[in-house]
Each structure stands twice: as structure tokens, then as C-alpha cells.
Amino acid sequence: MAAFDCILGIDIGTTSTKVVLFALDGRVMGQHSIGYPLLSPQADVQEQDPDKIYQAVVQSTRAVVNRCQAQASSIIGLSFSTAMHSLIAVDKYGQLLTNSITWADRRSAPWVSEIRQRCNAHELYRRTGTPIHPMSLLVKLLWLRNQQPDIFARAAKFISIKEYVLYRWFEQYVVDYSIANATGLFNMKTLDWDEEALSLAGVSAQQLSQLVPTTHILAPMTAAAASSLGLAANTPVVIGASDGVLANLGVGALAPQTLAITVGTSGAVRAMQTRPQTDKKERLFCYALTENHWVIGGATNNGGIVLRWIRDNLADTEVNTAKLLKKDAYDILTEIAATVSAGSEGLIFHPYLAGERAPLWDADARGSFFGLGLNHTKAHIIRAVLEGIVYNLHSISTALQDISGPAQSIRATGGFAHSALWRQMLADVFNQTVIIPESHEGSCFGAAVLGLYALGHMENLDQVSQMLSKTHAHLPIAENVECYQKILPLYAQLLESFAPLYADIAAIRSTH
């Protein structure tokens, strides 16, 4: 094995695709990313163009290959990480009938109650590990069947964005256990499609892809696909897993007492177990990494997407300043937030602008500021928004620790990890040391590690600890901890008061 052998990790995310070339010891040799928009003509519609995402995958891969010619000749394979809960309908010729309907799309929300009335919902959750929520394919398919029956009738297959990419490379439909597990249609015990879930959705197993382990290897690619990527057609492609479970692997969070927190567009708090496990209160998901590695946790819709809302709607001055200074607008916003002390002088923000998954599982949830006074400025509002995102992550971790036991350490990754303010805020709210890997893109690295394991270059996944790059730690600041310990119970009490009103507020908005 040559010292310069490399593997590609590809992460198809909600807002961009990132491709990273890793040496077999974990060193980053090259990387490239391409973004793409969310298509949202109405608030409840959150779609993407599958062809734009496909081109982002191809062009990012080609860019890395071209940039790293010496290593490109020794690429031993590539492996995928992908965002969960996307739905694409295609006809018998593989042609698109829909855009990619993302996890954030809320149009199927009215059909959640329909499913709950037609089955033992808790037993269905226990078998599939996926709470019944508009994010899941189970609910989306019922909506599509009833609201767009012409498209539903014409569809030969219902697939995810990863399946779409792989079909164009290999002309076959396959889906890994991890992505399948997030559909609400997958039985964790049998590792097969769940018959009752299929019946509820109104689809057959033949309309879904072939199920394979996350270590499944595909080869060869079509000549056209290989040429577009700049790779040999026989380059092995490891199907990989979902971004969430791979983020745990990528930061070495393989023990039940080690929490992995990821915040990008959305966010999640997760822990690893050796077997499937669900929550009596249905607050958490359970998704497969391998047959012996299962990730339990909760995902929030409201991560960086909330800060983007601030940027797009309340920060014209800061955006223009960033352009003049050739800085990132988000850096300007966090610098402004840092001028305000912990707790935002009593301003509390519930960040549910995009409905919510964990811990509420309520598509009608809405955001709110509480405690707003004449003393509060834009800086207070920005800091309160950042804090509200972290408060919600803390509430998810409380539910998770009911199942997995007290956390002994926290490892954080994702786009938010670029911000020193956010990293410190996380340590202070959780009152624990937060470890940050040097590479913030844990899912890409996790994909590469899983690929090495699948291709026989690692004996077990625990060896990832030997490959982790230099890390740094943020220790809690005592006075900030004291402040947040007072606010967290208020945050929870307010949420308990607001939650029964969310449906009423949503109904008012939908009538105008």
C-alpha cells in the first residue's frame, strides 16, 4: 500500500455538497464544495433540484481529482454521506417526476394524524426508529398519494437524493440501511421494509430500492459517469450512510456516554449504541450505522437556518459591511452577538421557525422572543437567537441522556463549529467541556472512515480514534454557567406553555 493512497469522502448536504480527499491516515489532501438553493415558493415548500445536486457532486469530485493529480492516481475508492429524509419520484425510465422534497418540507403535516389513527403508532415507531413526522417518507408518501395522485400513479420508484446519484452512475436502485432507516418504512429487527408501513404509505417494496448494508460496494461505474468524475470506471464506491450517524463516527463518538452535537443548516444530538433502542416518549430517533452500531438521538430543524433568517431579514447593514470588508456576514453577526453578555439580559428565544422535530415533533411549532424590553438591541436579538438554538439542543440532550445515561464528554462539529462564540456557548449551556476536532466536517471524514472499513483497510471502526486530527477544548466559564442554569428552566416552562398554542397560530397564518 503506497503512502499516498487516498479515499474520497462525499457529503451531500442540505445546502451544499462537500468532497474531501483524505490520506489513509486521515490527513486532508484536498477539498471542494458547491452550494445550491432551497426552492421555497411558499413557507411549507422546501425542495431542491436533483440535477443541480447531481452536478454539484460531479463537479466537486472532479475539482478535487484535478487539483490533486499525484494522489488521484492512487484513489482506492470513495464513500458517501447524505442528508436524510429526501423524497424523489421517478418514472420507469428514471426520469424525474418531482424535485427532491427535503426534510424541511411541511406540506405533509396534516397526514400525521391520519397515520396515527390507522395504526398502533408507538409500535410502528418502535419497529422503525423514526418518529411519525412530516420529515419521513412514510408521511410524505401518504401526502403525495392523496394530494398529487397523478404523479404518485406515474411513479415507478420513490428514492432519495443519494439513490438518484447512484442510479446515474450505476443504473441500479440501491439504498443503504442508514438512509432507509430514516424513511419510517424500515424494520430495524428484520433489516427489511416494514410491511405495515408500506401498506400505510400505499407503496410496494418493488417501488423502493434494494436494501444493502452501509458497507456495500458498487462497481463499475458507467463509462460516462467515470469520465465526468475523472476517475477509473472500476473505482470502488462504498454506498455509505446518513450524515448524522457518520458525524458520530467522524468525531470518534462511538461510546454511549459521548455525545456528538452537529449544527449545520439543521442540528442534532446523538449517541452510539450496540443495538437498536427507542424512547418510550417517542422523542428520539434510532438509525443504523452498521448492524452493530446504532445511533440514537434527536434532530432539530432549527440550526443555522435560523441564523440565515436573521441575515436575510434583519441584517442588511451587516451584510453590506461584510461585502466591503470581504468577510463572511455570519462572522460579523457573531462578533456583534459577542458584545452582549450571556443570557442576553433576559431575552429568551425559542427557535422553531421551521416547525420542529426533536424534542417536540410538531410541524406547527413557531419561533418566539420572550422578555423583550426597550433595553434590547439588535445585538441582544442576535445573541438570543444563537442561545435559543443551543437551549433547544440542551433539551434534546436531556431526553437522550434519559436513555443512554449521563454524558461524560461532548464532541461538536458542523458549520457552527467554525464560531468560537458558539463553541463557548455550547460549553457554558451544557456545563461540560466541548471537544472540537480540527476538521469541522465530521460527516465527510466519517464517510471516508466507513469506506476504509468496507474496503478492508481498517479492522474495526474503533480505529478512528487513531486518525482524528488535533482537537481543542472549550471549558465552561463559571459565571456564564450560573446564568444559563437560571434560564434553562424558564426556557422549558415557557415551551410547555406555548406548545398547546402552536396549532392555533399555524392555523391563523394558513388562512391568510
ABEGO torsion letter per residue (X at the ends): XBAABBBBBBBBBAABBBBBBBBAAGBBAEBBBBBBBBBBABAABBBBBAAAAAAAAAAAAAAAAAABAAAAAABAEBBBBBBBGBBBBBBAAGBBABBBBBAABAAAAAAAAAAAAABBAAAAAAAAGBBBBAABAAAAAAAAAAABAAAAAABABBBBAAAAAAAAAAGBBBBBAAAAAAAGABBAAAGBBBAAAAAAAGBBAAABBBBBBAABBBOBBBAAAAAAAGBBAABBBBAEBBAAAAAAAAAGBABAABBBBBBBABBBBBBBBABBBBBAAGABBBBBABAABBBBEBBBABBAAAAAAAAAAAAAAAAAAAAAAGBBAAAAAAAAAAABBBGGGGBBBBABAAEBBOAAGBAABBBBBBGBBAABBAAAAAAAAAAAAAAAAAAAAAAAAAAAEBBABBBBBEAAAABAAAAAAAAAAAGBBBBBBABABAAAAAAAAAAAAAAGABABAAAAAAABBBBBBBBBBAAAAAAAAAAAAAAAAAAAAAAAAAAAAAAAAAAX
